[in-house]
Structures are given as C-alpha cells and as structure tokens.
C-alpha cells in the first residue's frame, strides 16, 4: 500500500493522474511540482490514467515499472516515469 511519487518536470503543462477504475480520484500536478499519490483503492489494480495537454494514456503494472520509462506527451515531447 505504499504511495507512488509523481514529479511533473514539465515547464508549462500540468498533468492529471488518477487510479484506473476509481471515480473522483483525480490529482492535478502543476509544472515543477510533485506529490505522493496514495491509492484510493489499495487492493485494486495499480494502474494509473494520466493526461497532459491533449495527450492521455494508461500506465499498467506499476509494481514492475522501471526508472526512466518513457511515454509520449505529444509528437515532439516525451515524459519519463
């Protein structure tokens, strides 16, 4: 039930994160801010939905995610988790 640290290193875009399949769990992380995300449903799937600008995606299996996993924010911007 450990929290996950989410850091928004983008200079001008906030990101929105929520646990998959959980209503009203959105967290807004402003540029150059960070937060500890507590699981709204600790026994549920450890999957996050995120959105940034016009992009959104789902990150699966956070138990095995490695540092510096990349994901596309837009065609010319890449984020790292």
N, C-alpha and C positions, 0 to 999 in steps of 0.2 A: 504494500500500500504506500510505497514511497512516492513522493512527488517527483515531477519532472521539471527541470529548469528550462525555461524557454527565453531566449535572448533575441531581441529584434535589433540587429546590427544595421538595418537599412537606415539611410539618412532622411528619407522623406515619405515613407509609406508605413502606416500602421498595419498590423496583422491581427486577424481574428482567429481564435483557436477554440475548439470545443470537442469534448469527448463524443465519439461516434455513438449514435443511438440514444443520446441523453438530451432531453428537452431543457431549454433555458440554462445552458451551461457555457455560454459564450464569454470569452475573455478578450478584451481589446488590449493589445500591447502597442504602445506608441513607439515611434522611432527612437532608437538608442535607449530603450528601456528593457527591463527583464522582469520575470515573475516566476514564482513556483506554482505550477499547476497541480492542484490536488484532484484526484479522481473523484468525480461526482458519484460514480458507481464503481467502487473498488473491486467488486467481483465480476464486473462486466469486461468486455473486450478492451484491451489497452490500445485503442486506435484513436487517432486524432483527425478531425477535419480542420483544415485551415484555409483561410482566404487572405489574399493580399492584392490590393488593386482589383484588377479584373480576373485574376487567376485564383483557382481554388483546387484543392486536391485532398486526398486522404492518405495518411501515413499509417501503414499496417505494422503490426507486431513490434511495438516499441520496446519489448523486452530484449530484443536482439539487435536493435539499431546500433550502428557503429558511428563514432565521431566523424564528422565531416561528410555525412551522407548528403548528396546534392539533390535539389529539386528546382524546377523552373518556376520563376515568378512571372516572367514574361519572356518573349522571344530573345531579348537581349540581356536579361537579368537572371542570375542564378542565386539561390539561397543555400545555406548549409545548415544541417542539423547534426 
